[in-house]
Amino acid sequence: QVQLVESGGGLVQPGGSLRLSCAASGTIFSINGIRWYRQAPGQQRELVAAMTSGGSTNYADSVKGRFTISRDNAKNTMYLQMNALKPEDTAVYYCNAELTYGTSRLTFSHWGQGTQVTVSS
């Protein structure tokens, strides 16, 4: 069964760093566009960072210069490096990716289970 499995969340002090990982399990032909979202309590889910299959990136204004999205195609894994964290970065973070797999090599959008990031002193 193909799924995305997240790891790396936790509690960090303001100014600290965390790296989130999102690994695709199962037999994958390719990972296409990848995205990281976050959702704080009482707020809508927002797009934090995105990367196309060609490597072009896009970031929310609130995280530009602090967060970096990346991927390791050999490991079928995507990452979100978060530096200079602020209390307002506290949220559940979700990965989302378009995965191509199966004998018909169809592409489906998959979501990770979410991981809590808490920035607090």
BAFI-3210 file (N, C-alpha, C; in Angstrom, 3 decimals, decimal comma, padded with zeros to 6 digits):
// residues 121
n [1|2|3|4|5|6|7|8|9|10|11|12|13|14|15|16|17|18|19|20|21|22|23|24|25|26|27|28|29|30|31|32|33|34|35|36|37|38|39|40|41|42|43|44|45|46|47|48|49|50|51|52|53|54|55|56|57|58|59|60|61|62|63|64|65|66|67|68|69|70|71|72|73|74|75|76|77|78|79|80|81|82|83|84|85|86|87|88|89|90|91|92|93|94|95|96|97|98|99|100|101|102|103|104|105|106|107|108|109|110|111|112|113|114|115|116|117|118|119|120|121]
n.u [000,842|000,587|001,745|002,260|004,550|005,141|007,696|009,620|008,620|008,045|008,864|010,302|012,514|012,021|013,741|015,078|015,677|014,159|013,802|011,584|010,480|009,216|008,280|007,727|006,110|006,014|005,835|007,020|006,793|007,412|007,863|006,136|005,064|005,635|004,564|004,331|002,116|000,508|-001,427|-002,804|-004,394|-007,820|-007,502|-007,326|-005,960|-002,793|-000,625|002,761|005,243|006,424|007,419|008,158|008,245|010,388|012,018|011,590|010,825|008,548|007,502|005,604|005,154|005,601|007,502|009,679|013,146|013,646|012,649|013,218|012,460|012,970|014,068|014,715|015,094|016,051|015,572|012,899|011,810|010,800|011,609|011,390|013,171|013,403|014,276|015,240|012,886|009,627|007,177|004,728|004,907|003,956|002,058|000,190|001,887|001,664|002,530|002,264|001,937|002,274|002,029|003,253|002,403|001,906|000,713|-000,448|000,672|-000,487|-001,244|-001,559|-002,802|-001,414|-001,526|000,380|000,288|000,402|002,266|003,080|004,320|005,711|006,521|008,018|009,016]
n.v [-001,199|002,127|004,977|008,093|008,823|010,684|012,293|013,760|016,007|018,051|019,578|022,745|025,422|028,969|030,305|028,009|024,930|022,530|019,493|018,223|015,117|013,204|010,278|008,187|005,171|001,799|000,627|002,876|004,678|007,306|010,481|013,412|016,692|018,257|019,225|021,140|021,713|023,553|023,629|025,547|025,645|026,364|027,648|027,898|025,398|026,048|026,663|026,068|025,515|024,575|022,370|021,778|019,005|019,574|020,993|023,636|026,050|027,341|029,559|030,386|033,770|034,193|032,355|032,531|032,468|031,216|028,592|025,551|023,588|020,289|017,365|013,857|011,849|009,285|008,107|008,354|010,435|013,450|016,678|019,176|021,719|023,640|026,652|029,168|029,252|030,381|031,247|031,512|029,682|027,370|024,517|021,841|020,003|019,018|016,804|016,640|014,997|014,174|011,062|008,586|005,392|001,784|-000,703|000,574|002,988|005,351|008,616|009,846|011,913|012,147|012,332|013,006|011,872|013,934|015,990|017,253|020,438|022,405|025,509|026,953|028,557]
n.w [000,000|-000,904|000,710|002,479|004,974|007,759|009,753|012,448|013,780|016,761|019,957|020,168|021,003|020,546|017,751|017,239|015,333|013,136|011,290|009,071|007,782|005,045|003,888|001,136|001,084|-000,190|-003,620|-005,783|-008,779|-009,504|-007,856|-008,062|-008,090|-004,927|-001,671|001,342|003,955|006,596|009,615|012,010|015,257|014,974|012,589|008,967|006,772|005,443|002,649|002,846|001,593|-001,648|-004,275|-007,614|-009,973|-011,523|-009,894|-009,203|-006,728|-004,226|-001,711|001,234|002,222|004,909|005,694|004,090|003,471|005,846|005,873|004,054|001,339|000,149|-001,685|-001,964|-004,395|-004,727|-002,313|-002,130|-000,612|000,964|002,318|004,905|005,943|008,749|010,034|012,454|014,010|014,998|017,498|016,185|014,178|015,132|014,650|013,053|010,726|007,361|004,767|001,227|-001,827|-005,270|-006,481|-008,633|-009,569|-009,692|-012,068|-014,199|-014,027|-012,936|-011,576|-008,331|-005,695|-002,519|001,059|003,995|007,457|009,202|011,451|014,617|015,303|017,712|018,878|021,448|024,488]
ca.u [000,000|001,381|001,363|003,293|004,744|005,888|008,423|010,500|008,030|008,379|008,895|011,569|012,488|012,114|015,076|015,620|015,481|013,644|013,678|010,507|010,670|007,988|008,749|006,715|006,311|005,438|006,576|006,703|007,508|007,981|007,212|006,070|005,043|005,585|004,135|004,142|001,066|000,373|-002,719|-002,806|-005,737|-008,784|-007,160|-007,365|-004,690|-002,111|000,527|004,005|006,305|006,110|008,482|007,708|009,116|011,588|012,857|011,211|010,264|007,711|007,320|004,754|005,944|005,908|008,595|010,785|014,435|013,791|012,306|013,710|011,876|013,907|013,646|015,724|014,327|016,550|014,963|011,456|011,582|010,823|011,998|011,184|014,108|012,826|015,241|014,773|011,466|008,907|005,956|003,639|005,078|003,330|000,961|000,378|002,438|001,271|003,130|001,356|002,726|001,663|002,806|002,923|002,701|000,994|000,993|-000,918|001,433|-001,375|-000,766|-002,541|-002,372|-001,391|-001,226|000,931|-000,630|000,539|003,176|002,943|005,480|005,395|007,634|007,692|010,078]
ca.v [000,000|003,350|006,042|009,026|008,721|011,846|012,232|014,891|017,098|018,072|020,849|023,443|026,796|029,997|030,424|026,685|024,309|021,175|019,010|017,265|014,177|012,583|009,190|007,410|003,733|001,059|000,686|004,144|004,946|008,645|011,509|014,595|017,870|018,020|020,411|021,104|022,581|023,542|024,069|025,910|025,507|027,389|028,308|027,066|024,840|026,948|026,140|026,607|025,403|023,669|022,129|021,044|017,886|020,143|021,595|025,012|026,135|028,484|029,594|031,411|034,933|034,108|031,419|032,756|032,717|030,399|027,206|025,039|022,314|019,528|016,003|012,864|010,925|007,925|007,606|008,646|011,208|014,901|017,271|020,591|022,230|024,846|027,361|030,414|029,036|031,361|030,666|031,489|028,514|026,233|023,979|020,493|020,098|017,916|016,727|016,265|014,728|013,440|009,838|007,749|004,005|000,784|-001,216|001,562|004,215|006,491|009,569|010,125|012,825|011,522|013,179|012,409|011,827|015,153|015,951|018,471|021,281|023,392|026,418|027,582|028,555]
ca.w [000,000|-001,019|001,628|002,917|006,415|008,231|011,010|012,706|014,546|018,184|020,682|019,986|021,493|019,491|017,184|016,965|014,016|013,010|009,926|008,863|006,685|004,549|003,052|000,417|001,222|-001,298|-004,880|-006,433|-010,025|-009,398|-007,051|-008,911|-007,242|-003,486|-000,925|002,789|004,474|008,051|010,117|013,413|015,837|014,620|011,328|007,778|006,333|004,515|001,938|003,385|000,611|-002,744|-005,238|-008,783|-010,336|-012,119|-008,863|-008,872|-005,383|-003,876|-000,266|001,824|002,626|006,333|005,963|003,149|004,102|007,062|005,568|002,780|000,906|-000,676|-001,958|-002,305|-005,227|-004,527|-001,087|-002,163|000,608|000,878|003,586|005,163|006,940|009,349|010,879|013,078|014,267|015,798|018,097|015,198|013,304|015,788|013,845|012,528|009,381|006,492|003,446|000,142|-003,018|-006,372|-006,641|-009,775|-009,225|-010,213|-013,405|-015,170|-013,760|-012,734|-010,574|-007,291|-004,637|-001,211|002,206|005,196|008,595|009,991|012,589|015,409|015,585|018,741|019,132|022,732|025,488]
c.u [000,868|000,845|002,550|003,361|005,662|006,618|009,175|009,903|008,464|008,301|010,270|011,420|012,524|013,555|015,701|015,267|014,877|013,684|012,583|010,838|009,326|008,416|007,583|007,051|005,573|006,276|006,117|007,471|008,164|007,176|007,258|006,078|004,936|005,247|004,101|003,081|001,164|-001,003|-002,614|-004,227|-006,632|-008,513|-007,251|-005,978|-004,076|-000,909|001,778|005,099|005,905|007,320|007,904|008,646|010,411|012,489|012,545|010,506|009,445|007,443|006,293|005,646|006,422|007,097|009,783|012,062|014,673|013,561|012,856|013,066|012,889|013,374|014,849|014,994|014,771|015,920|013,452|011,020|011,658|011,064|011,521|012,127|013,579|013,832|014,610|013,284|010,893|007,679|004,797|003,791|004,440|002,085|001,187|000,798|002,102|002,068|002,066|002,190|001,895|002,557|002,305|003,327|001,671|001,327|000,549|-000,194|000,521|-000,827|-001,882|-001,943|-002,498|-001,020|-000,552|-000,049|-000,580|001,491|003,138|004,289|005,031|006,643|007,293|008,907|009,578]
c.v [001,236|004,387|006,926|008,978|009,849|011,549|013,537|016,048|017,040|019,458|021,475|024,867|027,782|030,188|029,094|026,176|022,924|020,798|017,954|016,386|013,568|011,535|008,463|005,935|003,016|001,232|001,903|004,257|006,312|009,490|012,799|015,854|017,488|019,329|020,119|022,133|022,589|024,067|024,299|025,799|026,676|028,110|027,330|026,527|025,779|026,269|026,845|026,636|024,373|023,527|021,328|019,873|018,379|020,858|023,046|025,037|027,408|028,404|030,650|032,555|034,802|033,203|031,620|033,110|031,887|028,912|026,824|023,688|021,604|018,109|015,130|011,777|009,474|007,278|007,794|009,441|012,692|015,463|018,723|020,981|023,556|025,445|028,626|030,342|030,052|030,700|030,577|030,389|027,266|025,789|022,486|020,642|018,824|017,960|016,245|016,071|013,973|012,247|009,059|006,317|003,086|000,387|-000,232|002,895|005,446|007,354|009,926|011,109|012,115|012,545|012,363|012,532|013,086|014,950|017,300|019,154|022,347|024,206|027,220|027,531|027,959]
c.w [000,000|-000,033|001,918|004,438|006,862|009,529|011,209|013,484|016,002|018,768|020,531|020,513|020,336|019,057|016,822|015,583|014,164|011,541|009,878|007,665|006,303|003,528|002,407|000,555|000,099|-002,553|-005,674|-007,738|-009,971|-008,412|-007,860|-008,035|-005,781|-002,790|000,568|003,150|005,995|008,433|011,617|013,949|015,456|013,318|010,163|007,461|005,298|003,880|002,453|002,315|-000,436|-003,649|-006,390|-009,056|-010,968|-011,137|-008,536|-007,525|-005,194|-002,378|000,129|002,304|004,079|006,645|005,021|003,894|005,347|006,786|004,204|002,497|000,012|-000,852|-002,242|-003,090|-005,025|-003,295|-001,058|-000,938|000,315|002,274|003,677|006,297|007,452|010,319|011,451|013,393|015,234|016,422|017,101|014,158|013,908|015,020|013,629|011,071|008,603|005,194|002,458|-001,109|-004,040|-006,689|-007,841|-009,455|-009,848|-011,636|-014,491|-015,032|-013,745|-011,596|-009,614|-006,289|-003,291|-000,159|003,309|006,340|009,449|011,153|013,303|015,583|016,583|019,032|020,386|023,653|026,806]
res [q|v|q|l|v|e|s|g|g|g|l|v|q|p|g|g|s|l|r|l|s|c|a|a|s|g|t|i|f|s|i|n|g|i|r|w|y|r|q|a|p|g|q|q|r|e|l|v|a|a|m|t|s|g|g|s|t|n|y|a|d|s|v|k|g|r|f|t|i|s|r|d|n|a|k|n|t|m|y|l|q|m|n|a|l|k|p|e|d|t|a|v|y|y|c|n|a|e|l|t|y|g|t|s|r|l|t|f|s|h|w|g|q|g|t|q|v|t|v|s|s]
***
